[in-house]
């Protein structure tokens, strides 16, 4: 491979790393150590009698057992979709101690930038996506860890306590704006729930992150004279002729400084 071609290849890899570094990524985290409205969330509640709220051992406790008309939830309105090579992630830890209706009062709603809404309801012993029609059993009275991932905001994967539980799709019925909310969202139901944390955001997809890390590591480690070596097998292309995570190099007369020449 000629010097000009090798320079173009390295420049392309550098551009890829720079593009990933400047992607519009974000992370929103509520950790249960204060009321959500003090940390950038907008509170929506039944004004005559909102839920009784306390912070208990680093978790937000919402108690609406005194009035079945009470609702009390917390929302962030913003564009939430991932871009190319990115992944939307949400994590939350919650337990429902009491729920006296056929609808789950504690819940999470995620509405992407396009049409669609995902609404999950949490009962003491099961989780429901009423729009999709599935129900998933959980152990009663315990905190459970949830993680949702989506690369296109059409299909999603939901993990519960570290195990893949559901592969689903956003319902096409839309609220006509992109948002994320959690809390007591149903009037006509009394409940008691505790929210330990709620987080969501956009990060690089694992494959993209590994690729960019590989590029950066290779360029830093081999900032002296380099030349691409052709691997002899598919496994060699993935692992590198030297057994490392990056394509292998041989000494030559091309340096990173050549890119600026």
C-alpha positions as CSV (number, residue, x, y, z in Angstrom):
1,X,0.0,0.0,0.0
2,X,1.4,3.4,-1.0
3,X,2.2,6.2,1.4
4,X,-0.8,8.4,0.2
5,X,-3.2,5.5,0.6
6,X,-2.0,4.7,4.1
7,X,-2.3,8.3,5.1
8,X,-5.9,8.4,3.8
9,X,-6.7,5.3,5.8
10,X,-5.3,6.7,9.0
11,X,-7.1,9.9,8.4
12,X,-10.4,8.1,8.0
13,X,-9.9,6.2,11.3
14,X,-9.1,9.5,13.1
15,X,-12.2,11.1,11.6
16,X,-14.3,8.1,13.0
17,X,-12.9,8.6,16.4
18,X,-13.5,12.3,16.3
19,X,-17.1,11.9,15.2
20,X,-17.9,9.5,18.0
21,X,-16.3,11.8,20.5
22,X,-18.6,14.7,19.3
23,X,-21.8,12.7,19.1
24,X,-24.8,14.3,20.9
25,X,-24.9,12.0,23.9
26,X,-26.4,12.7,27.3
27,X,-27.1,11.1,30.6
28,X,-29.9,11.9,33.1
29,X,-29.7,10.4,36.6
30,X,-32.0,10.6,39.6
31,X,-30.5,8.7,42.5
32,X,-33.2,9.0,45.1
33,X,-31.4,11.2,47.6
34,X,-33.6,14.3,47.0
35,X,-37.1,15.0,45.6
36,X,-36.9,14.8,41.8
37,X,-38.1,18.4,41.2
38,X,-35.0,19.6,42.9
39,X,-32.9,17.8,40.3
40,X,-34.4,19.0,37.1
41,X,-37.6,16.9,36.9
42,X,-41.0,18.5,36.5
43,X,-43.5,17.4,39.1
44,X,-47.1,16.6,38.0
45,X,-49.5,15.9,40.9
46,X,-53.1,16.0,42.1
47,X,-53.2,19.4,43.7
48,X,-55.9,18.8,46.4
49,X,-54.0,15.9,47.8
50,X,-50.6,14.8,46.4
51,X,-49.0,11.7,47.5
52,X,-47.2,11.6,50.9
53,X,-43.5,11.7,50.0
54,X,-40.4,10.8,52.0
55,X,-36.8,9.9,51.3
56,X,-36.1,6.6,53.0
57,X,-32.5,5.2,52.9
58,X,-31.7,6.9,49.7
59,X,-35.0,6.0,48.0
60,X,-38.1,8.1,47.1
61,X,-41.2,6.7,48.8
62,X,-44.5,7.6,47.2
63,X,-47.6,6.9,49.3
64,X,-51.0,7.5,47.7
65,X,-53.0,5.2,49.9
66,X,-55.0,8.1,51.5
67,X,-56.7,9.2,48.3
68,X,-57.5,7.1,45.2
69,X,-57.6,10.2,43.1
70,X,-54.0,11.0,43.7
71,X,-51.4,10.9,41.0
72,X,-47.8,12.1,41.4
73,X,-45.2,11.6,38.7
74,X,-42.0,13.3,37.5
75,X,-41.1,14.1,33.9
76,X,-38.4,15.3,31.6
77,X,-39.4,16.6,28.2
78,X,-36.6,16.4,25.7
79,X,-35.4,14.6,22.6
80,X,-34.2,11.2,23.7
81,X,-33.5,9.2,20.5
82,X,-30.0,7.8,19.8
83,X,-28.2,8.6,16.6
84,X,-26.3,6.3,14.3
85,X,-23.9,4.0,16.3
86,X,-25.6,5.0,19.5
87,X,-27.8,3.2,22.1
88,X,-30.6,4.5,24.3
89,X,-30.4,3.1,27.8
90,X,-32.6,3.4,30.8
91,X,-32.0,1.9,34.2
92,X,-34.3,2.0,37.3
93,X,-34.7,0.2,40.6
94,X,-38.1,0.1,42.2
95,X,-40.4,-1.9,44.4
96,X,-44.2,-1.7,44.7
97,X,-45.3,-2.6,48.2
98,X,-49.0,-2.1,47.7
99,X,-51.3,-1.6,44.8
100,X,-55.1,-2.0,45.2
101,X,-56.4,-1.7,41.6
102,X,-56.4,-3.7,38.4
103,X,-54.1,-1.0,37.0
104,X,-50.5,-0.6,38.2
105,X,-50.2,2.9,39.7
106,X,-46.3,3.0,39.8
107,X,-45.0,3.2,36.3
108,X,-42.6,4.5,33.7
109,X,-43.5,6.1,30.4
110,X,-41.0,6.6,27.5
111,X,-42.1,8.5,24.4
112,X,-39.4,8.7,21.6
113,X,-38.9,11.5,19.2
114,X,-41.1,9.9,16.6
115,X,-44.5,8.2,17.1
116,X,-44.8,5.6,19.8
117,X,-45.1,5.2,23.6
118,X,-43.9,2.6,26.0
119,X,-45.7,2.4,29.3
120,X,-44.7,-0.1,32.0
121,X,-46.7,-0.6,35.2
122,X,-45.3,-2.2,38.4
123,X,-47.3,-4.4,40.7
124,X,-45.9,-6.0,43.9
125,X,-45.4,-9.3,42.1
126,X,-45.4,-8.6,38.3
127,X,-44.7,-6.1,35.6
128,X,-47.1,-5.2,32.8
129,X,-47.0,-3.5,29.5
130,X,-50.7,-3.0,29.0
131,X,-50.4,-1.6,25.5
132,X,-48.3,-4.6,24.3
133,X,-50.3,-7.1,26.4
134,X,-47.5,-8.8,28.3
135,X,-47.1,-9.5,32.0
136,X,-43.9,-10.7,33.6
137,X,-43.7,-12.2,37.2
138,X,-41.3,-10.9,39.8
139,X,-40.7,-11.7,43.5
140,X,-43.1,-9.8,45.7
141,X,-42.0,-7.0,48.0
142,X,-38.4,-6.8,46.8
143,X,-36.5,-4.1,44.9
144,X,-35.9,-5.1,41.3
145,X,-33.3,-3.8,38.8
146,X,-34.5,-2.9,35.3
147,X,-32.5,-2.0,32.2
148,X,-34.0,-1.1,28.9
149,X,-31.9,-0.8,25.6
150,X,-32.9,0.3,22.1
151,X,-30.9,1.4,19.1
152,X,-33.9,2.6,17.0
153,X,-36.6,3.4,19.5
154,X,-38.9,0.9,17.7
155,X,-37.8,-2.4,19.2
156,X,-36.4,-2.7,22.7
157,X,-34.9,-5.3,25.1
158,X,-35.8,-5.3,28.8
159,X,-33.6,-6.9,31.4
160,X,-34.9,-7.6,34.9
161,X,-32.4,-8.4,37.7
162,X,-29.7,-9.0,35.0
163,X,-31.7,-11.5,32.9
164,X,-33.2,-10.7,29.5
165,X,-37.0,-10.8,30.2
166,X,-38.7,-9.1,27.3
167,X,-38.0,-8.2,23.7
168,X,-40.8,-5.8,22.7
169,X,-41.8,-2.8,20.6
170,X,-43.0,0.7,21.2
171,X,-46.8,1.0,20.8
172,X,-47.5,3.4,17.8
173,X,-50.0,5.4,19.8
174,X,-48.2,8.6,20.7
175,X,-48.3,11.4,23.1
176,X,-47.0,13.7,20.3
177,X,-43.9,14.7,22.2
178,X,-40.7,13.0,23.4
179,X,-40.5,12.5,27.2
180,X,-39.5,10.3,30.0
181,X,-41.5,10.1,33.3
182,X,-41.8,7.9,36.4
183,X,-43.9,7.7,39.5
184,X,-47.6,7.3,40.4
185,X,-49.4,7.9,37.1
186,X,-52.9,6.5,37.5
187,X,-55.9,8.1,39.2
188,X,-58.3,5.7,40.8
189,X,-55.6,3.4,42.3
190,X,-53.9,3.6,45.7
191,X,-50.3,2.4,46.0
192,X,-47.1,2.5,48.0
193,X,-43.8,2.4,46.0
194,X,-40.1,3.2,46.5
195,X,-37.8,4.4,43.7
196,X,-34.1,3.9,44.4
197,X,-32.8,5.4,41.1
198,X,-34.0,6.3,37.6
199,X,-31.5,6.9,34.8
200,X,-31.7,7.3,31.0
201,X,-29.5,8.6,28.2
202,X,-27.7,7.9,25.0
203,X,-24.2,6.2,24.8
204,X,-22.1,4.8,22.0
205,X,-23.1,1.3,21.0
206,X,-20.7,-1.3,22.5
207,X,-19.3,-2.1,19.0
208,X,-18.7,1.5,18.2
209,X,-17.1,2.2,21.6
210,X,-14.7,-0.8,21.2
211,X,-13.8,0.3,17.7
212,X,-13.0,3.8,18.7
213,X,-11.0,2.6,21.7
214,X,-9.1,0.2,19.5
215,X,-8.3,3.1,17.0
216,X,-7.2,5.4,19.8
217,X,-5.1,2.7,21.5
218,X,-3.5,1.6,18.3
219,X,-2.6,5.1,17.2
220,X,-1.2,6.0,20.6
221,X,0.8,2.8,20.9
222,X,2.1,3.0,17.4
223,X,2.7,6.7,17.0
224,X,6.1,5.9,15.5
225,X,6.6,4.7,11.9
226,X,3.9,2.2,10.9
227,X,2.7,0.2,7.9
228,X,-0.5,-1.9,7.7
229,X,0.2,-5.6,7.6
230,X,-2.4,-7.8,5.8
231,X,-3.8,-10.5,8.2
232,X,-4.0,-13.9,6.6
233,X,-7.3,-15.1,8.1
234,X,-10.6,-13.6,9.3
235,X,-9.6,-14.4,12.9
236,X,-6.3,-12.6,12.3
237,X,-8.2,-9.6,11.0
238,X,-10.2,-9.5,14.2
239,X,-7.5,-10.2,16.7
240,X,-4.4,-8.8,14.8
241,X,-1.4,-10.8,13.7
242,X,0.2,-10.2,17.1
243,X,-2.8,-11.5,19.0
244,X,-3.9,-8.1,20.2
245,X,-7.3,-6.3,19.7
246,X,-6.1,-4.2,16.8
247,X,-4.8,-4.8,13.2
248,X,-1.1,-5.4,13.2
249,X,1.5,-3.0,11.9
250,X,5.1,-3.3,10.6
251,X,7.8,-0.6,10.8
252,X,7.8,1.8,7.8
253,X,8.2,5.4,7.0
254,X,4.7,6.7,7.8
255,X,4.0,8.5,11.1
256,X,1.0,10.3,12.5
257,X,2.7,13.5,11.6
258,X,2.4,12.6,8.0
259,X,-1.3,13.3,8.2
260,X,-0.6,17.0,8.8
261,X,2.0,17.2,6.1
